[in-house]
Amino acid sequence: MSQIQPLNWRPFILGGLASCTAEFGTFPIDTTKTRLQVQGQIEDAKFKQVKYRGMLHAFIKISQEEGLKALYSGIAPAILRQASYGTIKIGTYYSLKRAIISDTEDTKFHEGPRDLTTVDVKPEFALEVKKPKKESLAVNLFCGMVAGVISSSIANPTDVLKVRMQAQGVTCMGNGSMMGAFITIAQQEGTRGLWRGVGPTAQRAAVVAGVLLSVYDWSKHKVLEAELMEDSVLLHFMCSFVAGLAGTVASNPIDVVKTRMMNQRAFKNKQNASTIYKNSCDCLIKTARNEGVKSLYRGFIPNWLRLGPWNIIFFITYEQLKRLNL
């Protein structure tokens, strides 16, 4: 009978460090993506104007009009978000996988040199080598989706502030401090304001984490199993690139809805209410009806250009950190 294994802290810590590294490296792309997604809203006069023609134009115009610093507007809550979201997501994902899939399956016997780290010596001088359990795409997808929902729900307040700072600039911060901005949102919109858009955020996180983590682990396992490549940085790069593309295609419509839900404000005083969308479903329908289905893939290129490099930086950093003797 297998014993319950103790919780491994390494995926939590290493996942958080790798997430923060990837977030800082790709944040300007995320800012341009957010600006592209909130513009052109027929329902919201403040963001009705289409100011940016594309990602490059948005990048240049923001830099010229607001300065390069504006491209990193919202970086503080973004790093705080990854320190919590990334830590919980990666730790939960690999802990669930470890609990569901046993570390080893059938054993095979072969003759070879004695290696006390991987084999046991048998009386007949054959060596028992434990083979890793085969990756299951379904199990990986399930673990990734659960990890995404849990982590994104907990870290939602930091995501709300990040989106508003990217879309509106530092003006949404009130007295200029990050903690003050959280307090202002809670005072004006209630505690629910900090969890505005948690529905589409959790939905997107479930899709992104489920697809990204499962595709990366599964594709990496298949390549190694077929002995096509060694477990190297090049393999990590290729698998993370494919995973990033798959995740972007699956999550972009949800990302558009999430961004618009978080950017709108709903004061506790109904007289000052400016709620445009009632919920994520209402936002999805109104966006598709008023602006066309194509609008759900608004910001796809910057989203992919962010998610692709983000995952490449994350997985390469994570894989290298795993090799450290911590």
matplotlib code that plots the C-alpha trace (Angstrom):
import matplotlib.pyplot as plt

x = [0.0, 1.4, 1.9, 0.7, 3.8, 4.6, 3.8, 6.7, 7.3, 9.7, 7.0, 5.4, 8.6, 10.1, 6.8, 6.5, 10.0, 9.7, 6.3, 7.6, 10.6, 8.3, 5.8, 8.5, 10.0, 6.8, 4.7, 4.9, 3.3, 0.5, -0.1, -0.6, -2.9, -5.1, -5.3, -6.3, -9.0, -10.7, -10.9, -13.9, -16.6, -19.9, -21.5, -18.8, -18.3, -15.0, -13.4, -15.5, -12.6, -10.3, -6.9, -4.6, -4.4, -2.4, 0.2, 3.2, 1.2, -0.1, 3.4, 4.8, 1.8, 1.8, 5.5, 5.3, 2.2, 2.7, 6.4, 8.0, 7.2, 3.5, 4.2, 5.0, 2.0, 0.5, 3.7, 3.6, 0.2, 1.2, 4.3, 2.3, -0.3, 2.3, 3.9, 0.5, -1.1, 1.9, 3.1, -0.3, -1.0, 2.2, 2.4, -1.2, -0.8, 2.2, 1.0, -2.3, -0.5, 1.7, -1.3, -3.2, -0.4, 2.0, 5.7, 6.4, 4.7, 5.9, 9.6, 12.0, 15.1, 18.5, 22.1, 24.2, 26.4, 25.2, 23.7, 22.4, 20.3, 18.1, 18.4, 18.2, 20.5, 18.7, 20.0, 20.2, 22.4, 19.7, 19.0, 15.5, 15.0, 11.8, 10.1, 8.3, 4.5, 3.1, 1.7, -2.0, -3.3, -6.7, -5.2, -2.9, -5.8, -7.9, -5.1, -4.2, -7.9, -8.3, -5.0, -6.0, -9.4, -8.1, -5.1, -6.8, -9.7, -7.4, -5.3, -8.2, -7.8, -4.3, -5.5, -8.3, -5.8, -3.3, -5.9, -7.2, -3.7, -2.9, -6.1, -6.5, -2.9, -1.9, -5.0, -7.0, -4.6, -6.0, -3.3, -0.7, 0.0, -0.9, -2.5, -4.4, -5.8, -7.1, -8.7, -10.3, -11.8, -13.2, -14.6, -16.2, -17.4, -17.5, -15.5, -17.1, -15.2, -11.9, -13.3, -14.9, -14.6, -13.6, -15.9, -14.3, -10.9, -11.3, -12.7, -9.7, -7.3, -8.9, -8.5, -5.0, -3.5, -5.3, -4.1, -0.6, 0.5, -1.0, 0.3, 3.7, 4.1, 2.5, 4.5, 7.7, 7.0, 6.2, 9.4, 11.5, 9.7, 10.4, 14.0, 13.8, 15.6, 17.4, 15.9, 17.5, 16.7, 15.9, 13.2, 11.8, 11.7, 9.8, 7.3, 6.6, 6.1, 3.5, 1.8, 1.6, 0.0, -2.6, -3.4, -3.9, -6.3, -8.4, -8.4, -8.5, -12.3, -12.4, -9.5, -11.4, -14.5, -12.3, -10.5, -13.7, -15.5, -12.5, -12.1, -15.7, -16.7, -19.8, -20.1, -22.0, -24.1, -26.4, -26.8, -23.1, -23.2, -21.5, -21.9, -22.0, -22.0, -24.1, -21.9, -19.4, -22.2, -23.8, -20.4, -19.7, -23.1, -23.0, -19.4, -20.2, -23.5, -22.3, -18.8, -18.8, -17.4, -14.0, -13.9, -13.5, -10.1, -9.1, -5.6, -4.8, -1.4, -0.1, -1.8, 0.1, 3.3, 3.0, 1.8, 4.3, 7.4, 5.9, 5.7, 9.1, 10.7, 8.7, 9.3, 13.0, 13.5, 11.4, 13.3, 16.7, 15.6, 14.6, 18.2, 19.5, 20.2, 17.8]
y = [0.0, 3.4, 5.9, 9.6, 11.6, 14.9, 18.1, 19.3, 23.0, 23.4, 23.7, 26.5, 28.5, 27.9, 28.5, 31.9, 33.0, 31.9, 33.6, 36.9, 36.8, 36.1, 38.8, 41.5, 40.6, 40.7, 43.4, 46.1, 43.7, 43.0, 46.8, 47.2, 44.2, 45.7, 49.1, 47.4, 45.3, 48.1, 50.5, 50.6, 49.9, 51.2, 50.7, 52.8, 56.4, 56.7, 53.9, 54.4, 55.9, 53.5, 55.2, 52.3, 50.6, 47.7, 46.5, 48.4, 51.6, 51.3, 50.7, 53.8, 56.0, 55.2, 55.8, 59.1, 60.5, 59.0, 58.0, 54.6, 54.4, 54.0, 50.7, 49.4, 51.0, 48.3, 46.3, 46.4, 44.6, 42.4, 41.2, 40.8, 38.8, 36.5, 36.1, 34.7, 33.4, 31.8, 30.3, 28.7, 27.7, 25.8, 24.3, 23.1, 21.7, 19.6, 18.6, 17.4, 15.5, 13.9, 12.8, 11.4, 9.8, 7.6, 8.3, 5.0, 2.3, -1.1, -1.9, -3.3, -5.3, -4.9, -5.6, -2.5, -0.7, -0.2, 3.2, 3.6, 6.6, 4.8, 1.1, -1.7, -4.7, -8.0, -11.4, -12.5, -9.5, -7.9, -4.2, -2.9, 0.5, 2.4, 3.8, 7.1, 7.0, 7.9, 11.4, 11.6, 14.6, 14.4, 14.3, 17.2, 19.2, 18.6, 19.4, 22.6, 23.8, 23.2, 25.0, 27.9, 28.4, 28.3, 30.5, 33.2, 33.5, 34.2, 36.7, 38.5, 41.9, 42.3, 41.6, 44.2, 46.9, 45.8, 46.0, 49.4, 50.9, 49.6, 50.9, 54.2, 54.9, 55.9, 58.1, 55.1, 54.8, 57.7, 58.7, 57.0, 53.9, 50.4, 49.7, 53.0, 52.0, 48.7, 50.7, 53.2, 50.4, 48.7, 52.0, 53.1, 49.8, 47.5, 44.4, 42.9, 45.5, 43.8, 40.6, 42.2, 39.9, 36.9, 34.8, 35.3, 35.5, 32.1, 30.8, 32.2, 30.9, 27.4, 27.4, 29.0, 26.9, 23.7, 24.1, 25.5, 23.2, 20.1, 20.7, 21.5, 18.5, 16.1, 17.3, 17.3, 13.8, 12.5, 14.0, 12.5, 9.1, 9.0, 10.0, 12.7, 15.3, 15.5, 17.3, 20.6, 24.3, 23.9, 21.3, 23.5, 26.4, 24.4, 22.9, 26.2, 27.9, 25.3, 25.5, 29.3, 29.3, 26.7, 28.6, 31.9, 30.5, 28.9, 31.9, 35.1, 35.5, 35.0, 37.4, 40.2, 39.7, 39.6, 42.8, 44.7, 43.4, 44.4, 47.9, 49.0, 50.6, 50.0, 52.4, 51.3, 54.5, 53.4, 57.0, 57.1, 53.6, 53.1, 49.4, 48.5, 44.7, 42.8, 39.7, 37.9, 36.3, 39.7, 41.1, 38.3, 38.7, 42.5, 42.5, 40.0, 41.6, 45.2, 44.8, 41.4, 38.0, 39.1, 41.6, 38.6, 38.1, 41.7, 41.9, 38.3, 39.2, 41.0, 38.4, 35.7, 37.7, 38.1, 34.6, 33.0, 34.7, 34.6, 30.9, 30.5, 32.6, 30.9, 27.3, 27.8, 29.6, 27.0, 24.1, 25.7, 26.4, 22.8, 21.7, 23.8, 21.9, 23.7]
z = [0.0, -1.0, 1.7, 1.5, 0.4, 2.2, 0.4, -1.8, -1.4, -4.4, -7.2, -5.1, -4.6, -8.0, -9.8, -8.1, -8.9, -12.5, -12.9, -11.6, -13.9, -16.9, -15.9, -15.7, -19.0, -21.0, -19.2, -21.9, -24.4, -21.8, -21.5, -25.2, -25.3, -22.6, -24.3, -27.6, -25.8, -23.9, -26.9, -29.3, -26.8, -28.1, -24.7, -22.9, -24.1, -22.3, -24.4, -27.6, -29.6, -31.4, -30.7, -31.6, -35.0, -33.7, -31.2, -32.6, -33.1, -29.5, -28.2, -30.0, -29.2, -25.5, -25.3, -27.0, -25.2, -21.7, -21.7, -21.5, -17.8, -18.8, -20.4, -16.9, -15.3, -13.1, -12.7, -8.9, -8.6, -11.5, -9.7, -6.5, -8.5, -9.9, -6.5, -5.3, -8.5, -10.0, -6.7, -6.0, -9.6, -10.2, -6.7, -6.9, -10.4, -9.7, -6.2, -7.7, -10.4, -7.8, -5.8, -8.8, -10.7, -8.8, -9.4, -11.1, -13.0, -14.3, -13.7, -16.2, -15.7, -17.4, -16.8, -16.1, -13.6, -10.1, -9.5, -5.9, -6.8, -9.3, -8.9, -6.4, -6.6, -7.0, -5.9, -9.5, -10.2, -12.4, -11.8, -11.3, -12.9, -12.2, -15.3, -15.0, -15.1, -18.5, -18.9, -19.2, -21.2, -19.5, -16.0, -16.8, -18.2, -15.1, -12.7, -14.6, -14.7, -11.0, -10.2, -12.4, -10.8, -7.3, -7.8, -9.9, -7.5, -4.6, -6.6, -8.3, -6.4, -7.8, -11.3, -11.0, -10.0, -12.7, -15.5, -14.4, -14.1, -17.6, -19.1, -17.2, -16.0, -12.4, -12.1, -10.8, -7.8, -5.9, -3.4, -5.5, -3.4, -4.4, -0.9, -1.2, -4.5, -3.0, -0.2, -2.6, -4.7, -1.6, -0.2, -3.5, -4.9, -1.9, -1.3, -4.4, -6.4, -5.6, -7.0, -10.1, -13.1, -10.9, -13.0, -16.4, -14.7, -13.2, -16.5, -18.4, -15.8, -16.1, -19.9, -19.9, -17.1, -18.3, -21.9, -21.2, -18.5, -20.0, -23.5, -22.3, -20.0, -22.5, -25.5, -23.6, -22.3, -25.8, -27.3, -24.6, -24.8, -28.5, -27.8, -30.5, -28.3, -25.1, -22.0, -22.9, -23.2, -26.9, -26.0, -23.3, -25.8, -28.5, -26.1, -24.4, -27.8, -28.9, -25.5, -25.7, -29.1, -28.0, -24.9, -26.7, -29.2, -26.5, -24.1, -26.1, -26.1, -22.4, -21.9, -23.8, -21.6, -18.4, -19.3, -20.0, -16.9, -14.7, -16.3, -15.7, -12.3, -10.3, -7.3, -4.2, -4.8, -7.6, -8.8, -9.7, -11.2, -14.6, -15.0, -18.7, -18.5, -15.9, -16.0, -18.2, -20.3, -20.9, -21.9, -24.3, -26.0, -26.2, -27.5, -30.2, -31.2, -31.2, -32.5, -34.3, -33.3, -34.6, -31.7, -29.3, -30.8, -30.5, -29.1, -30.3, -31.7, -28.6, -26.5, -28.3, -28.4, -24.7, -23.8, -26.1, -24.7, -21.2, -21.3, -22.9, -20.1, -17.5, -18.4, -19.2, -15.9, -14.0, -15.6, -14.8, -11.2, -10.8, -11.5, -8.6, -5.4, -3.2]

ax = plt.figure().add_subplot(projection="3d")
ax.plot(x, y, z, "-o")
ax.set_aspect("equal")
plt.show()
